[in-house]
Amino acid sequence: MGNSEQVRAEWGSLVEDILRTPELVAAETCSNLLRILLEHSDNPVGISGKELADLLYKQKAHGDREQAFRQLVMELRLKLRRYSAIEEGQRQKWCCLLPNGISGQGYRLRFINQWSLPGPTGHFWQAHREGGRLPIVVFTEPLFFVEKAGNRVFRWPDVNHDDATPHEALRLLKEKHPDVDTTGLHPSYSYLASGEIKAQQYIQEWFAMASGGSVPARNARRITSSDISSTSPVLLGTPEDNRLMRHLLDLRECKQLRYRYDFDRPGVTLLKSAVADEKKRASFLPTVNVRRANGHCELIDTPEADGYVFGVLTRMPNPYGEGCVTIISAHDTRAVEQCAKCLMDDSRIRRLLNHREWSWEEPAPRFFEVLFAVRMGPVNVDAEARVPELMGLQVHQLDGLGESWLGEGEASPALHIGGQF
């Protein structure tokens, strides 16, 4: 079935906007190729490369027409992606891309409705595209200590500071571990967590495929207040290593969150005031993973082979701008990876977030939290973890306060620390 006249008109309007950009105005042959592709955009099987080249060059002599055509296709593909990444392209309803040619089908423009991303994954991530936005992915760099005299690197999970001076980092280490000889140690941000790198890649690849956008990544140690206020960020990692994540989770309105971390005890996730469904799911865990304390439930990571680790997914409106913030956090980097992987797959996201409070026929709630458990791989050599399992899901109400629900006037001053978080 062909597309409606309105949709075709919207596509045509977008292409005209693209053709008026300096890149296309100065590229006559590339512009002609785009016009021909638009004329055949309603053809379900596309147009072959040979037919395209014949229409494009007609009777014009060309030394190596086949090579020139391939080069022209790559040039147009790049120009369309560049347009989709700029502010003007991001605010358009449609995104226009030129995928690789398919054998037996040829070439066909791909138009993506950026205001209505497809499937359950689209319902989840659509909030990050409101107002013509794309998210940025914010990753962390854990603090390590390098031994100057030898070839060893140390890490203490309870010693974290995402922008410490050498003096401050060593002071924190001595404060937490007074018996450690810090004389020969040098603080360093030498490594990235493998799970966060893979999670970042899953997110970037999905947005490139589903919305045509290029999602940049930012180091949490270098993030600025303007980066957060002007985007819809996705934060990856552990609050202990990420000052911005801690700051957001400590805001007054986030005190009602029931899935939290004990910052003084790495590997401990707190489930406050567990309800019947959460207690039932926790009852299936090994006893080593569950501990009752002060009326709450403590979930203890056991990251060895076939053990369980826990993580929290949090979605909230952006307290410093429009859009939203999504936090994917866990003490174990493999749990972050597996949660991100689920959120980019329709069947997995249905399984992870299947809950009576939430139908995937509707957009994702604006303020909610998810507690998930991840079983480690069968071997104790950093094997890929299993698919996350839902432990609990809580949707919170905003009481009609809209985007100002976090009290912008109260929270904003705390955001600026030397221009950065």
C-alpha positions in Angstrom: 0.0 0.0 0.0 1.4 3.4 -1.0 1.9 6.3 1.3 -0.9 8.9 1.7 -0.8 12.2 -0.3 -0.1 14.1 2.9 2.9 11.9 3.8 4.3 12.2 0.3 3.8 16.0 0.5 5.7 16.1 3.8 8.5 14.1 2.3 8.7 16.4 -0.6 8.8 19.5 1.6 11.7 18.0 3.6 13.7 17.2 0.5 13.2 20.7 -0.8 14.5 22.0 2.5 17.5 19.7 2.1 18.1 20.8 -1.5 18.3 24.4 -0.3 21.2 23.8 2.1 24.6 25.1 0.9 26.0 21.5 0.6 23.3 20.5 -2.0 23.1 23.9 -3.8 26.8 23.5 -4.6 26.4 19.9 -5.8 24.1 19.8 -8.8 24.5 16.1 -9.7 24.0 15.0 -6.1 20.9 17.2 -6.0 19.6 15.5 -9.2 20.2 12.1 -7.7 18.1 13.1 -4.6 15.3 14.3 -6.8 15.2 11.1 -8.8 15.2 9.0 -5.6 12.3 11.1 -4.3 10.3 10.5 -7.5 10.7 6.7 -6.8 10.3 6.9 -3.0 6.8 5.2 -3.2 8.2 2.2 -5.0 8.3 -0.6 -2.5 11.3 -2.3 -4.2 13.3 0.8 -4.9 15.2 1.4 -8.1 18.2 -0.4 -9.4 21.6 1.2 -9.5 21.8 0.8 -13.3 18.4 2.5 -13.8 19.4 5.3 -11.4 22.7 5.9 -13.3 20.8 5.9 -16.7 18.3 8.5 -15.4 21.0 10.5 -13.8 23.6 10.7 -16.6 21.3 10.0 -19.6 23.3 10.4 -22.8 26.2 12.2 -21.1 29.5 10.6 -21.8 31.5 9.7 -18.6 34.9 8.1 -18.3 33.9 5.6 -15.5 30.2 6.0 -14.9 29.9 3.1 -12.6 32.6 4.3 -10.3 31.3 7.9 -10.4 27.8 6.7 -9.5 29.0 4.7 -6.5 31.0 7.8 -5.3 27.9 10.0 -5.8 25.7 7.6 -3.7 28.2 7.7 -0.8 28.4 11.5 -1.1 24.6 11.9 -0.9 24.3 9.4 1.9 26.8 11.4 3.9 25.1 14.8 3.2 21.7 13.4 4.3 23.2 12.1 7.6 24.8 15.5 8.2 21.5 17.3 7.6 19.8 14.9 10.0 22.3 15.7 12.7 22.1 19.5 12.7 19.5 21.4 14.7 17.3 22.1 11.6 17.2 18.4 10.8 16.5 17.4 14.3 13.4 19.6 14.5 11.9 18.2 11.4 9.1 15.7 11.7 10.8 13.4 9.1 14.4 12.3 8.7 15.6 11.3 5.2 18.4 8.7 4.8 19.8 6.7 1.9 20.5 3.1 3.1 22.8 0.8 1.2 21.4 -0.7 -1.9 19.9 -4.1 -1.6 20.5 -6.9 -4.1 17.4 -7.4 -6.2 15.8 -4.2 -4.9 18.2 -1.4 -5.5 18.1 2.0 -3.8 15.3 3.7 -2.0 15.1 6.7 0.3 14.2 5.9 3.9 12.0 8.4 5.7 11.8 8.1 9.5 9.0 9.8 11.5 11.1 11.3 14.3 7.9 12.3 16.2 6.7 8.7 16.4 9.5 6.2 16.7 8.5 2.6 16.1 7.7 -0.3 18.5 8.1 -0.7 22.3 11.7 0.7 22.0 10.3 3.7 20.3 7.7 4.2 23.0 10.5 4.1 25.6 13.0 6.4 23.9 10.6 8.9 22.3 10.9 11.2 25.3 14.5 11.7 24.4 13.4 13.2 21.0 10.8 15.7 22.3 11.4 19.2 21.1 13.7 18.0 18.3 16.3 16.7 20.7 18.7 13.8 20.6 20.2 12.3 23.8 23.8 12.4 24.8 25.3 9.4 26.5 27.2 10.2 29.6 29.8 7.6 30.7 32.1 7.5 33.6 35.9 7.0 34.1 36.5 5.2 37.4 39.4 6.4 39.6 42.4 4.1 39.6 45.8 4.3 41.4 48.9 3.4 39.4 52.0 2.2 41.2 54.9 4.4 40.0 57.7 1.9 40.9 56.1 -1.2 39.4 53.6 -2.3 36.8 50.5 -2.6 38.9 47.1 -0.8 38.9 44.8 -0.7 42.0 41.2 0.2 42.4 39.2 0.7 45.6 35.4 0.7 44.8 34.7 2.9 47.8 37.2 5.5 46.8 35.6 7.5 44.0 35.8 11.1 42.8 35.1 11.8 39.1 37.3 15.0 38.9 39.7 14.8 41.8 43.1 16.5 41.8 46.0 14.0 42.6 46.3 15.5 46.1 42.5 15.1 46.8 42.4 11.6 45.4 45.2 10.4 47.6 43.6 12.1 50.6 40.4 10.3 50.0 42.2 7.0 49.7 44.1 7.5 53.0 40.8 8.5 54.7 39.0 5.4 53.6 42.0 3.0 53.9 44.5 4.4 56.5 46.7 1.3 56.3 47.4 1.8 52.6 50.9 3.2 51.8 50.1 5.9 49.3 53.7 7.1 48.8 54.2 5.3 45.5 50.7 5.7 44.1 49.6 8.0 41.4 45.8 8.7 40.8 44.7 8.0 37.2 41.6 7.8 35.0 43.2 5.2 32.8 40.3 2.9 31.9 36.7 2.8 30.9 34.3 0.1 32.0 33.7 -2.4 29.2 30.0 -2.7 30.0 29.5 1.0 29.7 31.3 1.1 26.4 29.0 -1.6 25.0 25.9 0.0 26.5 26.9 3.3 24.8 27.3 1.4 21.5 23.8 -0.2 21.7 22.2 3.2 22.3 24.1 4.9 19.5 23.4 2.2 17.0 19.7 2.1 17.8 19.2 5.8 17.4 21.2 5.8 14.1 18.9 3.0 12.8 15.5 4.1 14.3 15.7 7.9 14.1 18.6 8.6 11.8 20.4 10.6 14.5 24.0 10.6 15.7 24.1 10.4 19.4 27.3 11.8 20.9 29.0 10.5 24.1 30.4 12.7 26.9 32.7 12.0 29.7 30.9 12.6 33.1 34.1 14.4 34.3 33.8 16.9 31.4 30.1 17.4 31.3 28.8 21.0 31.7 25.5 22.4 32.9 24.6 23.5 29.4 25.1 20.0 28.1 22.4 18.8 30.5 20.0 21.7 30.1 20.1 21.6 26.3 19.8 17.8 25.8 18.0 14.7 27.1 21.0 12.8 28.6 21.3 9.1 29.2 23.6 8.4 32.2 25.5 5.1 32.5 27.4 3.7 35.4 27.4 3.7 39.2 26.5 6.7 41.3 29.7 6.2 43.3 31.7 7.1 40.2 29.4 9.7 38.7 28.8 13.0 40.6 26.0 14.1 38.2 24.1 10.8 38.8 24.4 11.2 42.6 23.3 14.8 42.4 20.2 14.0 40.4 19.2 11.1 42.7 19.7 13.3 45.7 17.3 16.0 44.6 14.4 16.5 47.0 11.7 15.1 44.6 13.8 12.0 44.1 13.7 11.1 47.8 10.5 9.1 47.0 12.5 6.7 44.9 12.4 3.2 46.5 15.3 1.6 44.6 18.5 3.1 45.9 22.2 2.4 46.5 24.1 2.4 49.8 27.0 4.6 48.8 29.0 3.4 51.8 28.7 -0.2 50.8 29.5 -1.0 47.2 27.5 -3.9 45.8 24.5 -3.2 48.0 21.2 -2.1 46.4 18.3 -1.1 48.7 14.7 -2.0 48.1 12.7 0.2 50.5 9.2 -0.9 51.7 8.9 -3.9 49.4 5.4 -4.6 48.2 4.0 -8.1 47.7 5.1 -8.5 44.0 8.7 -7.4 44.9 8.8 -9.8 47.9 7.7 -12.7 45.7 10.4 -12.0 43.1 13.0 -11.7 45.8 12.0 -15.0 47.3 13.3 -16.8 44.2 16.8 -15.4 44.7 19.5 -17.3 46.5 19.6 -16.5 50.2 23.1 -15.0 49.9 21.6 -12.2 47.7 18.9 -11.0 50.1 19.1 -9.5 53.6 16.4 -7.8 55.7 17.5 -4.7 57.6 15.5 -1.9 59.2 12.3 -2.8 57.5 13.9 -2.8 54.1 15.4 -5.4 51.8 19.1 -5.3 50.9 20.1 -6.9 47.6 23.7 -8.1 47.7 25.7 -8.5 44.4 27.4 -11.8 43.9 29.3 -11.2 40.7 31.0 -14.6 40.4 29.9 -17.2 37.9 26.1 -17.8 37.9 25.7 -15.2 40.7 23.3 -12.3 40.7 23.9 -8.6 40.5 21.3 -5.8 40.6 20.7 -2.5 38.9 18.3 0.4 38.7 16.8 2.1 35.7 15.4 5.6 36.5 13.5 8.0 34.1 12.7 11.6 35.2 12.0 14.9 33.5 15.1 16.9 33.0 15.3 19.2 36.0 17.4 21.8 34.2 15.7 22.0 30.8 13.2 20.3 28.6 13.2 16.6 27.7 14.1 13.9 30.2 16.9 12.1 31.9 17.4 8.3 31.8 19.8 6.7 34.3 21.0 3.1 33.8 23.0 2.2 36.9 24.5 -0.8 38.6 27.6 -1.6 40.7 28.5 -4.2 38.0 29.2 -2.9 34.6 27.8 -6.0 32.9 24.4 -5.3 34.4 24.5 -1.8 32.8 25.4 -3.4 29.5 22.6 -6.0 29.6 19.9 -3.4 30.6 20.9 -1.1 27.7 20.8 -4.1 25.4 17.3 -4.9 26.5 16.1 -1.4 26.0 17.1 -1.5 22.3 15.2 -4.7 21.5 11.4 -4.9 21.2 11.0 -8.4 22.5 13.4 -8.0 25.4 12.0 -4.6 26.5 8.6 -6.2 26.6 9.9 -8.9 28.9 12.0 -6.7 31.1 9.3 -4.0 31.7 6.1 -6.1 31.5 3.9 -4.5 34.2 0.3 -3.9 34.8 0.8 -0.2 35.4 2.1 0.4 32.0 0.9 -0.6 28.5 3.3 -0.4 25.6 0.4 1.0 23.5 1.1 4.3 25.4 4.3 6.4 25.8 6.6 5.5 28.7 5.7 7.3 32.0 7.7 10.5 32.6 8.8 9.5 36.1 9.4 5.9 37.0 12.0 3.5 38.4 12.8 -0.1 37.6 14.7 -2.6 39.8 16.3 -5.5 37.8 18.4 -8.5 38.5 21.1 -9.9 36.2 22.5 -13.4 36.4 26.2 -13.7 35.6 27.6 -15.9 32.9 28.5 -19.6 33.6 32.2 -18.9 33.7 34.1 -16.5 36.0 36.1 -14.7 33.3 34.0 -11.6 32.6 31.6 -13.6 30.5 28.5 -11.9 29.0 25.7 -11.8 31.6 22.2 -13.1 31.1 19.0 -11.1 30.1 17.9 -8.9 33.0 14.8 -9.9 35.0 12.3 -7.5 36.5 12.4 -7.2 40.3 10.1 -4.2 40.6 8.7 -1.2 38.8 7.3 1.9 40.4 5.6 4.8 38.5 5.5 8.1 40.3 3.1 11.0 39.8 4.2 14.5 39.0 1.0 16.2 40.4 0.6 18.4 37.3 3.8 20.4 37.9 5.0 19.8 34.3 8.6 20.5 33.5 9.2 22.6 36.6 8.4 19.7 39.0 12.0 19.6 40.4 12.1 23.3 41.4 14.5 24.8 38.9 15.1 27.9 41.1 16.2 25.7 44.0 18.3 23.1 42.2 20.1 25.1 39.5 22.7 26.9 41.7 24.0 23.5 43.0 24.7 22.5 39.4 27.6 24.8 38.8 31.0 23.8 40.1 33.7 25.6 38.2 31.4 25.6 35.1 31.1 21.8 35.3 29.3 19.2 37.3 
